[in-house]
Every structure is written in C-alpha cells, then in structure tokens.
Amino acid sequence: MSKKRPNNLIAPIVIAGITAGFFVSAYRFVFAKPKQADEPVKPAYSVDQSQEEGNKNS
C-alpha cells in the first residue's frame, strides 16, 4: 500500500476561515451599539397598583 500525500491546501483555508469568523465575532461584540428601546419598559405590577388594591380590599 502506498500512502497518499496529504492535501496542503484545504487545512490552511479551513483554519483561516475559522480565525476570520472568530475575529468578526469579537469585533461585533466589542464595537456593537446597544439597542435602544422605543418606549421605556413599564413594570407589570407597580407600587401604585398595590396601594389601590389595598384600599379596595380595606
């Protein structure tokens, strides 16, 4: 049996692709702008509601 010579082209391309993907992900993580919400988030149960319900039950 004869051993096949390894392909010296595929491995460096795969490694370069993985490395480029890693750098792109790191760049996006570091330089990403935080998303701003259009409206402020309102709590589902506020202090005003609890006071109103307490007054109704009394």
OpenMM code with the backbone's topology and positions (N, CA, C; nanometers):
from openmm import Vec3, app, unit

residues = "MET SER LYS LYS ARG PRO ASN ASN LEU ILE ALA PRO ILE VAL ILE ALA GLY ILE THR ALA GLY PHE PHE VAL SER ALA TYR ARG PHE VAL PHE ALA LYS PRO LYS GLN ALA ASP GLU PRO VAL LYS PRO ALA TYR SER VAL ASP GLN SER GLN GLU GLU GLY ASN LYS ASN SER".split()
positions = [
    Vec3(0.0828, -0.1192, 0.0000),
    Vec3(0.0000, 0.0000, 0.0000),
    Vec3(0.0869, 0.1250, 0.0000),
    Vec3(0.0428, 0.2202, -0.0752),
    Vec3(0.1154, 0.3468, -0.0779),
    Vec3(0.0349, 0.4523, -0.0024),
    Vec3(0.1060, 0.5341, 0.0713),
    Vec3(0.0392, 0.6408, 0.1467),
    Vec3(0.0135, 0.7586, 0.0543),
    Vec3(-0.1074, 0.8155, 0.0674),
    Vec3(-0.1380, 0.9342, -0.0121),
    Vec3(-0.0726, 1.0557, 0.0526),
    Vec3(-0.0304, 1.1455, -0.0312),
    Vec3(0.0272, 1.2705, 0.0184),
    Vec3(-0.0868, 1.3601, 0.0689),
    Vec3(-0.0759, 1.4171, 0.1896),
    Vec3(-0.1852, 1.4997, 0.2422),
    Vec3(-0.2037, 1.6265, 0.1590),
    Vec3(-0.3267, 1.6700, 0.1514),
    Vec3(-0.3586, 1.7911, 0.0766),
    Vec3(-0.3191, 1.9123, 0.1614),
    Vec3(-0.2245, 1.9888, 0.1139),
    Vec3(-0.1745, 2.1040, 0.1902),
    Vec3(-0.2515, 2.2313, 0.1607),
    Vec3(-0.3630, 2.2226, 0.0938),
    Vec3(-0.4397, 2.3414, 0.0590),
    Vec3(-0.5650, 2.3568, 0.1462),
    Vec3(-0.6302, 2.2467, 0.1787),
    Vec3(-0.7585, 2.2545, 0.2489),
    Vec3(-0.7415, 2.2987, 0.3950),
    Vec3(-0.6469, 2.2416, 0.4657),
    Vec3(-0.6305, 2.2728, 0.6081),
    Vec3(-0.6041, 2.4217, 0.6339),
    Vec3(-0.5138, 2.4869, 0.5642),
    Vec3(-0.4929, 2.6302, 0.5903),
    Vec3(-0.6156, 2.7158, 0.5585),
    Vec3(-0.6933, 2.6767, 0.4574),
    Vec3(-0.8148, 2.7524, 0.4236),
    Vec3(-0.9172, 2.7379, 0.5348),
    Vec3(-0.9328, 2.6170, 0.5877),
    Vec3(-1.0275, 2.5943, 0.6979),
    Vec3(-0.9844, 2.6726, 0.8216),
    Vec3(-0.8570, 2.6675, 0.8543),
    Vec3(-0.8060, 2.7402, 0.9714),
    Vec3(-0.8234, 2.8906, 0.9525),
    Vec3(-0.7967, 2.9418, 0.8330),
    Vec3(-0.8137, 3.0849, 0.8060),
    Vec3(-0.9605, 3.1260, 0.8169),
    Vec3(-1.0504, 3.0411, 0.7703),
    Vec3(-1.1930, 3.0718, 0.7803),
    Vec3(-1.2411, 3.0760, 0.9239),
    Vec3(-1.1980, 2.9805, 1.0036),
    Vec3(-1.2357, 2.9786, 1.1451),
    Vec3(-1.1785, 3.1005, 1.2166),
    Vec3(-1.0548, 3.1348, 1.1881),
    Vec3(-0.9909, 3.2507, 1.2513),
    Vec3(-1.0616, 3.3793, 1.2111),
    Vec3(-1.0954, 3.3946, 1.0843),
    Vec3(-1.1663, 3.5146, 1.0389),
    Vec3(-1.3029, 3.5246, 1.1060),
    Vec3(-1.3727, 3.4130, 1.1174),
    Vec3(-1.5018, 3.4125, 1.1850),
    Vec3(-1.4897, 3.4535, 1.3301),
    Vec3(-1.3866, 3.4064, 1.3966),
    Vec3(-1.3622, 3.4438, 1.5359),
    Vec3(-1.3369, 3.5935, 1.5482),
    Vec3(-1.2539, 3.6491, 1.4610),
    Vec3(-1.2242, 3.7924, 1.4674),
    Vec3(-1.3470, 3.8772, 1.4361),
    Vec3(-1.4303, 3.8354, 1.3427),
    Vec3(-1.5520, 3.9098, 1.3113),
    Vec3(-1.6468, 3.9082, 1.4308),
    Vec3(-1.6621, 3.7928, 1.4941),
    Vec3(-1.7489, 3.7836, 1.6120),
    Vec3(-1.6966, 3.8712, 1.7259),
    Vec3(-1.5664, 3.8699, 1.7471),
    Vec3(-1.5077, 3.9520, 1.8534),
    Vec3(-1.5250, 4.1006, 1.8222),
    Vec3(-1.5087, 4.1398, 1.6973),
    Vec3(-1.5265, 4.2799, 1.6580),
    Vec3(-1.6699, 4.3248, 1.6830),
    Vec3(-1.7659, 4.2411, 1.6431),
    Vec3(-1.9070, 4.2763, 1.6647),
    Vec3(-1.9387, 4.2872, 1.8126),
    Vec3(-1.8806, 4.1981, 1.8939),
    Vec3(-1.9060, 4.2009, 2.0378),
    Vec3(-1.8496, 4.3270, 2.1010),
    Vec3(-1.7299, 4.3671, 2.0614),
    Vec3(-1.6637, 4.4824, 2.1224),
    Vec3(-1.7251, 4.6135, 2.0754),
    Vec3(-1.7554, 4.6249, 1.9468),
    Vec3(-1.7984, 4.7524, 1.8909),
    Vec3(-1.9482, 4.7606, 1.8631),
    Vec3(-2.0256, 4.6682, 1.9139),
    Vec3(-2.1704, 4.6702, 1.8901),
    Vec3(-2.2337, 4.7842, 1.9693),
    Vec3(-2.3279, 4.8533, 1.9065),
    Vec3(-2.4004, 4.9586, 1.9752),
    Vec3(-2.5178, 4.8956, 2.0485),
    Vec3(-2.5405, 4.9350, 2.1735),
    Vec3(-2.6546, 4.8777, 2.2452),
    Vec3(-2.7857, 4.9214, 2.1806),
    Vec3(-2.8809, 4.8291, 2.1741),
    Vec3(-3.0095, 4.8601, 2.1133),
    Vec3(-3.0928, 4.9418, 2.2112),
    Vec3(-3.1490, 5.0514, 2.1622),
    Vec3(-3.2338, 5.1370, 2.2435),
    Vec3(-3.3788, 5.0954, 2.2238),
    Vec3(-3.4514, 5.0832, 2.3327),
    Vec3(-3.5932, 5.0516, 2.3243),
    Vec3(-3.6695, 5.1781, 2.2872),
    Vec3(-3.7759, 5.1627, 2.2069),
    Vec3(-3.8551, 5.2779, 2.1660),
    Vec3(-3.9301, 5.3381, 2.2842),
    Vec3(-3.9872, 5.2535, 2.3679),
    Vec3(-4.0615, 5.3008, 2.4835),
    Vec3(-4.0004, 5.2406, 2.6088),
    Vec3(-4.0023, 5.3141, 2.7191),
    Vec3(-3.9491, 5.2561, 2.8418),
    Vec3(-4.0366, 5.1397, 2.8873),
    Vec3(-3.9731, 5.0406, 2.9452),
    Vec3(-4.0449, 4.9220, 2.9894),
    Vec3(-4.1196, 4.9553, 3.1177),
    Vec3(-4.2488, 4.9246, 3.1194),
    Vec3(-4.3316, 4.9524, 3.2355),
    Vec3(-4.3437, 4.8239, 3.3168),
    Vec3(-4.3216, 4.8304, 3.4473),
    Vec3(-4.3328, 4.7077, 3.5261),
    Vec3(-4.4763, 4.6549, 3.5259),
    Vec3(-4.4901, 4.5249, 3.5335),
    Vec3(-4.6220, 4.4625, 3.5284),
    Vec3(-4.7027, 4.4939, 3.6541),
    Vec3(-4.6365, 4.5120, 3.7669),
    Vec3(-4.7056, 4.5355, 3.8931),
    Vec3(-4.6312, 4.6477, 3.9648),
    Vec3(-4.6900, 4.7657, 3.9675),
    Vec3(-4.6211, 4.8798, 4.0264),
    Vec3(-4.6709, 4.9053, 4.1680),
    Vec3(-4.6057, 4.9960, 4.2379),
    Vec3(-4.6421, 5.0308, 4.3748),
    Vec3(-4.7801, 5.0954, 4.3774),
    Vec3(-4.8120, 5.1778, 4.2758),
    Vec3(-4.9423, 5.2435, 4.2712),
    Vec3(-5.0558, 5.1419, 4.2643),
    Vec3(-5.0381, 5.0377, 4.1859),
    Vec3(-5.1414, 4.9355, 4.1739),
    Vec3(-5.1606, 4.8624, 4.3061),
    Vec3(-5.0519, 4.8329, 4.3752),
    Vec3(-5.0647, 4.7598, 4.5012),
    Vec3(-5.1341, 4.8457, 4.6059),
    Vec3(-5.1113, 4.9751, 4.6070),
    Vec3(-5.1781, 5.0646, 4.7020),
    Vec3(-5.3253, 5.0744, 4.6697),
    Vec3(-5.3614, 5.0812, 4.5408),
    Vec3(-5.5009, 5.0902, 4.5011),
    Vec3(-5.5764, 4.9630, 4.5392),
    Vec3(-5.5146, 4.8468, 4.5162),
    Vec3(-5.5799, 4.7221, 4.5501),
    Vec3(-5.5925, 4.7057, 4.7004),
    Vec3(-5.4953, 4.7562, 4.7749),
    Vec3(-5.5026, 4.7507, 4.9202),
    Vec3(-5.6173, 4.8366, 4.9719),
    Vec3(-5.6418, 4.9504, 4.9098),
    Vec3(-5.7501, 5.0378, 4.9520),
    Vec3(-5.8866, 4.9794, 4.9168),
    Vec3(-5.8951, 4.9060, 4.8070),
    Vec3(-6.0219, 4.8451, 4.7667),
    Vec3(-6.0610, 4.7338, 4.8645),
    Vec3(-5.9635, 4.6553, 4.9092),
    Vec3(-5.9926, 4.5423, 4.9964),
    Vec3(-6.0195, 4.5863, 5.1393),
    Vec3(-5.9800, 4.7056, 5.1782),
    Vec3(-5.9974, 4.7517, 5.3175),
    Vec3(-6.1354, 4.7982, 5.3446),
] * unit.nanometer
topology = app.Topology()
chain = topology.addChain("A")
for resn in residues:
    res = topology.addResidue(resn, chain)
    for name in ("N", "CA", "C"):
        topology.addAtom(name, app.Element.getBySymbol(name[0]), res)
